[in-house]
Amino acid sequence: MNASGAKLFVSRQTVLPDGVKAAVLLVKNGKIEAIYPCANDNEINDKLEQHSNVEYEDFGNLLLMPGIVDSHVHVNEPGRSEWEGFWTATKAAAAGGVTTIVDMPLNSIPPTTTVENLKTKAQVARTKAFVDIGFWGGVIPGNQKDLKPLVEAGVVGFKCFLCPSCIEEFPHVNEEDVEKALMELRNLNTVLAFHAECELKDAIDKSKGLVLLITMIYEDPSVYHTYLQTRPEIMEVNAITMITKLCKAYNVRCHIVHLSAAEALGLVREAKKNKLRLTAETCYHYLYLTAEKIPRNATQFKCCPPIRDESNREKLWRALKDGTLDMVVSDHSPCTADLKQVGDFLSAWGGISSVQFGLSVFWTEARKRGFSYQDVVKLLSSAPAELCGLEKKKGALRVGMDADFVVWDPETRIQIEESGILHKNKLTPYLGEKLYGKVFATVVRGNFVYKDGVFSSEPLGQLLLRDDFSSAI
């Protein structure tokens, strides 16, 4: 950039709040200083001449839109950095057009359940961020007095599990624990997010439980259907029933992460009809993959909640159309190859890696169903930003917002190959898939962090925490 710290970004397809149009964006000090919609190339050239002392990037007909905000990412560092780390996760994010990730509180050691633990994580992350990073705090049994200090430090909200998380350091909560947390949170401007599956023993009656036990013992664990039967839709239905009841009673913003069961959508619709402060997300894999097509032994497809059948998938797409579901995120949750234990769906780690490919995965299916570029922005950028309290900085192209952009070609197809995968472990169900949407460049606060296959020479992302907390790290 020049001495004034200014730069112009030009695209003939810019996704603005009022439509897709040619525009010139003036960026100063990492913020959008001005937006100039243009009717044709002559108007673009006029604007460039008016700012002749400012360097510019002209992306031609490539689509320029707000950077993706992925509000559900498990980075795992410190403690399980062999699974994933901030350097590799944020590089993968940048290559996929993601300009902000929000790290989940579990899988790392320590988990983000106290201010001291947040400080430990932030110290590791601060020099390894190619994109901006926000942080979720965690709710576990007995830590309700740690919640307010975490809000004051700048976490975007809190996450809890209503069933075992499979992470020893992050135990799940019961209804009483949730109520204690909500009592602490109801006077704070924050949100409580739920892994909305209840424990299996609470979800099914004894007779069905016996059948399920026999199934788990005698059916083939290399077949996906065997695993699918162990996490029926009723687990999500019962959990969301409890969540909506508590949301109404305490009037605290509540959020359902990775909703997979279409059977639970009616509960969300009813909650929204009754004006409860409830939002819900689904994930790329639930919108792209189907249970019927998961091969034997292919444990890279295992996640919790599970991928369900094609009919269920189509109901999730309709719920995105009608506003029942608010956003789409990755739930990027990698692990080492040995934990996937190829061939055994019952004991393999449940998690799918996709932070690098979410835009292309989503667009490949969305384009078939009449979704617009503005729908993409709403579901992948603005709604996740609003969930995390970042709507004044992230998720839209408006004057005063952070200059976070993804520049991509929605008509170019890419093929996922192992050599191009940037997250630490290369296991992903998308290997070999041909997808629509190629990312050309990713810009964070006016700086290129990724452009035509090349990354910035150093990490340029920032930690989205309170200034006083960040300065004390």
C-alpha positions as CSV (number, residue, x, y, z in Angstrom):
1,M,0.0,0.0,0.0
2,N,1.0,3.6,-0.4
3,A,2.0,5.9,2.4
4,S,-1.7,6.8,3.1
5,G,-2.5,3.2,3.8
6,A,-5.1,3.2,1.1
7,K,-6.0,0.7,-1.6
8,L,-8.8,0.2,-4.1
9,F,-10.5,-3.1,-4.8
10,V,-12.4,-3.4,-8.1
11,S,-14.9,-6.1,-9.2
12,R,-17.7,-6.1,-11.8
13,Q,-19.5,-8.6,-9.5
14,T,-19.5,-7.2,-6.0
15,V,-22.0,-8.6,-3.5
16,L,-23.3,-5.5,-1.8
17,P,-26.3,-5.5,0.7
18,D,-28.6,-4.2,-2.0
19,G,-27.5,-6.4,-4.9
20,V,-24.6,-7.7,-7.0
21,K,-23.1,-4.9,-9.1
22,A,-19.8,-3.5,-10.3
23,A,-18.1,-1.5,-7.6
24,V,-14.9,0.1,-6.5
25,L,-14.1,-0.2,-2.8
26,L,-11.7,2.2,-1.1
27,V,-9.9,0.7,1.9
28,K,-8.0,2.7,4.5
29,N,-6.3,1.3,7.6
30,G,-8.0,-2.0,7.3
31,K,-11.6,-0.6,7.0
32,I,-13.9,0.0,4.1
33,E,-13.7,3.8,3.7
34,A,-16.0,4.1,0.7
35,I,-18.0,2.0,-1.7
36,Y,-18.6,3.3,-5.3
37,P,-21.2,1.4,-7.3
38,C,-20.5,1.7,-11.0
39,A,-22.7,1.2,-14.0
40,N,-20.0,0.4,-16.4
41,D,-16.2,0.3,-17.0
42,N,-16.2,4.1,-17.8
43,E,-17.4,4.8,-14.3
44,I,-14.9,2.4,-12.8
45,N,-12.1,4.2,-14.7
46,D,-13.4,7.6,-13.5
47,K,-13.1,6.4,-9.9
48,L,-9.6,5.1,-10.5
49,E,-8.5,8.4,-12.0
50,Q,-10.0,10.3,-9.0
51,H,-7.8,8.2,-6.8
52,S,-4.8,8.1,-9.1
53,N,-2.4,8.1,-6.1
54,V,-3.9,4.9,-4.7
55,E,-2.8,1.5,-5.9
56,Y,-5.6,-0.9,-6.9
57,E,-6.5,-4.5,-7.6
58,D,-8.9,-5.2,-10.5
59,F,-10.5,-8.6,-10.3
60,G,-12.5,-8.3,-13.5
61,N,-15.6,-10.5,-13.4
62,L,-14.5,-12.5,-10.4
63,L,-17.1,-12.4,-7.6
64,L,-16.0,-10.2,-4.6
65,M,-18.0,-10.7,-1.4
66,P,-17.6,-10.5,2.3
67,G,-15.1,-13.0,3.7
68,I,-16.7,-16.2,5.2
69,V,-17.1,-16.2,9.0
70,D,-16.8,-19.8,10.2
71,S,-18.1,-19.7,13.7
72,H,-17.5,-23.4,14.4
73,V,-13.9,-24.6,14.2
74,H,-12.0,-27.0,16.4
75,V,-8.3,-26.0,16.2
76,N,-7.2,-28.3,19.1
77,E,-4.0,-26.3,20.0
78,P,-2.4,-26.4,22.5
79,G,-2.6,-29.9,23.9
80,R,-3.7,-31.8,20.8
81,S,-1.7,-29.9,18.2
82,E,-0.9,-33.2,16.4
83,W,-4.6,-33.1,15.5
84,E,-4.6,-29.5,14.2
85,G,-2.9,-26.2,15.0
86,F,-3.6,-22.5,14.4
87,W,-0.9,-22.2,11.7
88,T,-2.4,-25.0,9.5
89,A,-6.0,-24.4,10.3
90,T,-5.9,-20.7,9.5
91,K,-3.9,-21.3,6.3
92,A,-6.5,-23.8,5.2
93,A,-9.2,-21.3,6.1
94,A,-7.6,-18.5,4.1
95,A,-7.3,-20.8,1.1
96,G,-11.0,-21.4,1.3
97,G,-12.1,-17.7,1.5
98,V,-12.6,-17.7,5.3
99,T,-11.5,-14.5,6.9
100,T,-12.6,-15.2,10.5
101,I,-12.7,-18.5,12.4
102,V,-14.1,-18.9,15.9
103,D,-12.4,-21.6,17.9
104,M,-14.4,-24.0,19.9
105,P,-13.5,-24.4,23.6
106,L,-12.8,-28.1,23.6
107,N,-10.3,-30.6,22.1
108,S,-7.4,-28.3,23.2
109,I,-5.7,-28.8,26.6
110,P,-6.6,-26.8,28.5
111,P,-10.1,-26.2,27.3
112,T,-11.4,-22.6,27.3
113,T,-13.4,-22.8,30.5
114,T,-11.5,-20.2,32.5
115,V,-9.7,-16.9,31.8
116,E,-6.4,-18.4,32.5
117,N,-7.1,-21.2,30.0
118,L,-8.1,-18.6,27.4
119,K,-4.9,-16.8,28.0
120,T,-2.9,-20.0,27.4
121,K,-4.7,-20.6,24.1
122,A,-4.4,-16.9,23.0
123,Q,-0.7,-16.9,23.7
124,V,-0.2,-19.8,21.3
125,A,-2.6,-18.5,18.6
126,R,-1.4,-14.9,18.4
127,T,1.7,-15.5,16.2
128,K,0.1,-18.2,14.0
129,A,-3.1,-16.6,12.7
130,F,-3.4,-16.1,8.9
131,V,-7.0,-15.0,9.5
132,D,-8.7,-13.4,12.4
133,I,-9.7,-15.6,15.3
134,G,-12.5,-15.4,17.8
135,F,-12.9,-17.7,20.8
136,W,-15.9,-19.6,22.3
137,G,-15.8,-20.2,26.1
138,G,-17.0,-23.4,27.5
139,V,-19.7,-24.3,30.0
140,I,-18.9,-27.5,32.1
141,P,-20.3,-28.6,35.5
142,G,-19.3,-26.1,38.2
143,N,-17.6,-23.3,36.2
144,Q,-20.5,-20.9,36.2
145,K,-18.5,-18.3,38.2
146,D,-15.9,-18.3,35.4
147,L,-18.4,-17.2,32.8
148,K,-18.6,-13.5,33.4
149,P,-14.8,-13.0,33.5
150,L,-14.6,-14.8,30.1
151,V,-17.2,-12.5,28.7
152,E,-15.2,-9.5,30.0
153,A,-12.1,-11.0,28.3
154,G,-13.9,-11.1,24.9
155,V,-15.2,-14.6,24.2
156,V,-18.0,-14.5,21.6
157,G,-20.2,-16.8,23.7
158,F,-20.3,-20.3,25.3
159,K,-20.6,-23.9,24.2
160,C,-21.8,-26.9,26.2
161,F,-22.5,-30.5,25.6
162,L,-25.8,-32.3,26.6
163,C,-24.2,-35.7,26.0
164,P,-20.6,-36.9,26.5
165,S,-18.1,-35.0,24.4
166,C,-15.6,-37.8,24.2
167,I,-13.1,-35.3,25.6
168,E,-12.2,-36.0,29.2
169,E,-11.3,-32.3,30.0
170,F,-14.7,-31.1,28.8
171,P,-17.5,-33.0,30.6
172,H,-21.1,-32.6,29.5
173,V,-23.8,-30.8,31.5
174,N,-27.2,-31.7,32.8
175,E,-30.3,-29.5,32.9
176,E,-29.4,-28.2,36.4
177,D,-25.9,-27.2,35.2
178,V,-27.4,-25.4,32.3
179,E,-29.8,-23.5,34.5
180,K,-26.9,-22.4,36.7
181,A,-25.1,-21.1,33.7
182,L,-28.1,-19.3,32.3
183,M,-28.6,-17.6,35.7
184,E,-25.1,-16.1,35.3
185,L,-25.5,-15.3,31.6
186,R,-28.9,-13.7,31.6
187,N,-27.6,-10.2,32.4
188,L,-24.7,-10.4,30.0
189,N,-24.8,-9.7,26.2
190,T,-23.7,-13.2,25.2
191,V,-25.0,-16.5,23.8
192,L,-25.1,-20.2,25.0
193,A,-24.6,-22.7,22.2
194,F,-25.6,-26.3,22.7
195,H,-24.4,-29.6,21.2
196,A,-28.0,-30.7,21.1
197,E,-28.0,-34.4,21.6
198,C,-29.2,-35.9,24.9
199,E,-27.7,-39.0,26.3
200,L,-29.0,-42.1,24.5
201,K,-30.4,-43.7,27.7
202,D,-32.7,-40.7,28.0
203,A,-33.8,-40.7,24.4
204,I,-35.2,-44.2,23.9
205,D,-37.3,-46.5,26.0
206,K,-35.9,-49.7,27.5
207,S,-37.2,-52.0,24.8
208,K,-35.7,-50.0,22.0
209,G,-32.5,-49.7,24.1
210,L,-32.2,-53.5,24.2
211,V,-32.6,-53.7,20.4
212,L,-30.0,-51.0,20.0
213,L,-27.6,-52.8,22.3
214,I,-28.0,-56.0,20.3
215,T,-27.5,-54.1,17.1
216,M,-24.2,-52.5,18.4
217,I,-22.9,-55.9,19.5
218,Y,-23.9,-58.0,16.5
219,E,-24.1,-55.8,13.4
220,D,-21.1,-55.0,11.3
221,P,-19.2,-52.0,12.6
222,S,-17.7,-51.4,9.2
223,V,-21.1,-50.5,7.8
224,Y,-22.2,-46.9,8.3
225,H,-25.9,-47.8,9.1
226,T,-24.7,-49.6,12.2
227,Y,-23.3,-46.3,13.6
228,L,-26.3,-44.3,12.4
229,Q,-28.6,-46.5,14.5
230,T,-26.7,-45.5,17.6
231,R,-27.5,-41.8,17.2
232,P,-31.2,-41.6,16.3
233,E,-33.0,-38.3,15.6
234,I,-34.8,-38.5,18.9
235,M,-31.5,-37.6,20.7
236,E,-31.6,-34.2,18.9
237,V,-35.4,-33.8,19.4
238,N,-35.3,-34.4,23.1
239,A,-32.3,-32.0,23.5
240,I,-33.9,-29.2,21.5
241,T,-37.1,-29.6,23.4
242,M,-35.2,-29.0,26.6
243,I,-33.2,-26.1,25.1
244,T,-36.4,-24.2,23.9
245,K,-37.9,-24.6,27.4
246,L,-34.9,-23.1,29.0
247,C,-34.5,-20.4,26.4
248,K,-38.1,-19.3,27.2
249,A,-37.6,-19.5,30.9
250,Y,-34.4,-17.5,31.1
251,N,-34.6,-15.3,28.0
252,V,-31.0,-15.8,27.2
253,R,-29.8,-16.1,23.6
254,C,-29.4,-19.7,22.8
255,H,-28.0,-21.4,19.7
256,I,-28.1,-25.0,18.4
257,V,-24.9,-26.1,16.7
258,H,-24.7,-28.6,13.8
259,L,-28.4,-29.5,13.6
260,S,-28.6,-32.7,11.5
261,A,-32.1,-34.2,12.3
262,A,-34.9,-32.8,10.2
263,E,-37.3,-34.2,12.7
264,A,-36.2,-31.4,15.1
265,L,-36.9,-28.5,12.7
266,G,-40.5,-28.1,13.9
267,L,-39.3,-27.3,17.4
268,V,-37.1,-24.6,16.0
269,R,-39.9,-23.2,13.8
270,E,-42.2,-23.1,16.8
271,A,-39.6,-21.4,19.0
272,K,-39.1,-18.7,16.3
273,K,-42.8,-18.3,15.9
274,N,-43.0,-17.6,19.6
275,K,-40.2,-15.0,19.4
276,L,-37.7,-17.0,21.5
277,R,-34.1,-15.8,21.2
278,L,-33.0,-19.0,19.4
279,T,-30.9,-19.6,16.4
280,A,-29.7,-22.8,14.7
281,E,-26.9,-23.8,12.3
282,T,-26.3,-26.8,10.1
283,C,-23.1,-27.9,8.5
284,Y,-21.7,-28.4,5.0
285,H,-21.5,-32.1,5.3
286,Y,-25.2,-32.5,6.2
287,L,-26.1,-30.5,3.1
288,Y,-23.8,-32.4,0.7
289,L,-23.4,-36.0,1.9
290,T,-26.0,-38.7,2.5
291,A,-26.0,-41.8,4.5
292,E,-27.0,-44.0,1.6
293,K,-23.8,-43.2,-0.3
294,I,-21.2,-43.7,2.6
295,P,-19.0,-46.7,1.6
296,R,-18.1,-49.6,3.9
297,N,-15.1,-48.8,6.1
298,A,-15.1,-45.1,5.2
299,T,-14.8,-43.7,8.7
300,Q,-13.7,-40.3,7.4
301,F,-17.5,-39.7,7.1
302,K,-18.2,-40.2,10.8
303,C,-19.4,-37.2,12.7
304,C,-21.7,-36.4,15.7
305,P,-24.6,-35.9,15.1
306,P,-24.4,-38.2,12.1
307,I,-25.0,-37.6,8.4
308,R,-28.5,-38.8,7.7
309,D,-30.4,-39.9,4.6
310,E,-31.2,-38.0,1.4
311,S,-34.7,-37.1,2.4
312,N,-33.4,-35.6,5.6
313,R,-30.8,-33.6,3.6
314,E,-33.5,-32.0,1.4
315,K,-35.5,-31.0,4.5
316,L,-32.5,-29.2,5.8
317,W,-32.1,-27.3,2.5
318,R,-35.8,-26.2,2.7
319,A,-35.2,-25.1,6.3
320,L,-32.4,-22.8,5.0
321,K,-34.7,-21.4,2.4
322,D,-37.5,-20.6,4.9
323,G,-35.3,-19.2,7.6
324,T,-35.7,-22.0,10.1
325,L,-31.9,-22.6,9.9
326,D,-29.9,-19.4,10.2
327,M,-26.4,-20.3,9.0
328,V,-24.0,-22.9,7.7
329,V,-20.6,-23.6,9.2
330,S,-17.9,-26.3,9.0
331,D,-17.6,-27.9,12.4
332,H,-14.0,-28.5,11.3
333,S,-13.0,-31.3,13.7
334,P,-9.8,-33.1,12.6
335,C,-7.8,-35.8,14.3
336,T,-4.8,-38.0,13.5
337,A,-5.3,-41.0,11.2
338,D,-5.0,-43.6,13.9
339,L,-8.0,-42.2,15.7
340,K,-10.2,-42.8,12.7
341,Q,-9.5,-46.5,13.0
342,V,-10.4,-47.3,9.5
343,G,-13.1,-50.0,9.3
344,D,-14.8,-49.4,12.6
345,F,-17.6,-46.8,12.7
346,L,-18.4,-47.4,16.3
347,S,-15.0,-46.7,17.8
348,A,-13.6,-44.2,15.3
349,W,-13.3,-40.5,16.2
350,G,-16.3,-38.5,15.0
351,G,-15.3,-35.4,13.1
352,I,-15.1,-34.0,9.6
353,S,-12.4,-31.7,8.2
354,S,-13.7,-29.1,5.8
355,V,-12.7,-25.5,6.8
356,Q,-10.8,-25.2,3.5
357,F,-13.6,-26.3,1.2
358,G,-16.9,-25.1,2.8
359,L,-17.6,-22.4,0.2
360,S,-17.2,-24.8,-2.7
361,V,-19.1,-27.6,-1.0
362,F,-22.0,-25.3,-0.1
363,W,-22.2,-23.6,-3.5
364,T,-22.0,-26.9,-5.5
365,E,-25.4,-27.9,-3.9
366,A,-26.9,-24.4,-3.4
367,R,-26.6,-23.5,-7.0
368,K,-28.9,-26.4,-7.9
369,R,-31.6,-25.1,-5.6
370,G,-31.8,-21.5,-6.6
371,F,-29.7,-19.9,-3.9
372,S,-28.3,-16.5,-4.8
373,Y,-24.9,-15.0,-4.0
374,Q,-26.6,-12.9,-1.4
375,D,-28.0,-16.0,0.2
376,V,-24.4,-17.3,0.4
377,V,-23.3,-14.1,2.1
378,K,-26.2,-14.3,4.6
379,L,-25.7,-17.9,5.5
380,L,-21.9,-18.1,5.5
381,S,-20.9,-14.6,6.5
382,S,-23.4,-12.2,8.0
383,A,-25.4,-14.6,10.2
384,P,-22.4,-16.3,11.8
385,A,-20.9,-12.8,12.4
386,E,-24.1,-11.7,14.1
387,L,-24.2,-14.9,16.3
388,C,-20.8,-14.0,17.6
389,G,-21.4,-10.3,18.1
390,L,-19.1,-9.4,15.3
391,E,-21.8,-7.8,13.0
392,K,-20.3,-4.3,13.3
393,K,-16.9,-5.6,11.9
394,K,-17.5,-8.7,9.9
395,G,-19.9,-10.3,7.4
396,A,-20.9,-7.5,5.1
397,L,-19.6,-5.0,2.6
398,R,-20.5,-1.7,4.3
399,V,-18.6,1.5,5.1
400,G,-16.8,1.2,8.4
401,M,-16.6,-2.6,8.3
402,D,-13.4,-4.6,8.3
403,A,-12.1,-4.9,4.7
404,D,-12.5,-8.7,4.7
405,F,-13.1,-10.2,1.3
406,V,-13.1,-13.4,-0.6
407,V,-12.7,-13.2,-4.4
408,W,-13.8,-16.3,-6.2
409,D,-15.1,-17.8,-9.5
410,P,-18.4,-19.6,-8.8
411,E,-18.4,-21.3,-12.3
412,T,-14.9,-22.9,-12.1
413,R,-14.7,-26.4,-10.9
414,I,-12.0,-27.7,-8.6
415,Q,-11.1,-31.3,-7.6
416,I,-10.1,-32.0,-4.0
417,E,-6.7,-33.7,-4.0
418,E,-4.6,-34.6,-1.0
419,S,-1.7,-32.5,-2.3
420,G,-3.8,-29.4,-2.1
421,I,-5.2,-30.0,1.4
422,L,-3.7,-27.6,3.9
423,H,-5.2,-28.6,7.3
424,K,-2.7,-30.7,9.3
425,N,-4.3,-34.1,8.8
426,K,-5.6,-34.8,5.3
427,L,-8.5,-37.1,6.2
428,T,-11.7,-35.7,4.6
429,P,-14.8,-37.2,3.0
430,Y,-14.4,-34.7,0.2
431,L,-11.2,-36.2,-1.3
432,G,-11.7,-36.7,-5.0
433,E,-14.9,-34.6,-5.1
434,K,-15.4,-32.2,-8.0
435,L,-16.9,-28.9,-6.7
436,Y,-18.0,-25.6,-8.1
437,G,-16.3,-22.5,-6.8
438,K,-12.6,-21.7,-6.9
439,V,-11.1,-19.1,-4.5
440,F,-8.7,-16.7,-6.1
441,A,-7.9,-14.4,-3.2
442,T,-8.7,-13.8,0.4
443,V,-8.2,-10.4,2.0
444,V,-8.2,-9.7,5.7
445,R,-8.5,-6.1,6.8
446,G,-7.2,-4.9,3.4
447,N,-4.3,-7.3,3.3
448,F,-3.9,-10.3,1.0
449,V,-3.5,-13.4,3.1
450,Y,-4.0,-15.7,0.1
451,K,-3.7,-14.9,-3.6
452,D,-3.6,-17.3,-6.5
453,G,-2.1,-20.1,-4.4
454,V,0.4,-17.9,-2.5
455,F,0.1,-16.9,1.2
456,S,1.2,-13.8,2.9
457,S,4.9,-14.0,4.0
458,E,3.8,-13.9,7.6
459,P,0.5,-14.4,9.5
460,L,-1.6,-11.2,9.4
461,G,-4.6,-12.3,11.4
462,Q,-5.6,-10.8,14.7
463,L,-7.2,-12.2,17.9
464,L,-10.8,-10.9,18.4
465,L,-10.5,-10.3,22.1
466,R,-10.9,-7.2,24.3
467,D,-8.0,-4.8,23.9
468,D,-7.1,-4.7,27.5
469,F,-7.1,-8.5,27.7
470,S,-5.0,-8.9,24.5
471,S,-2.5,-6.3,25.7
472,A,-1.9,-8.2,28.9
473,I,-1.2,-11.5,27.2
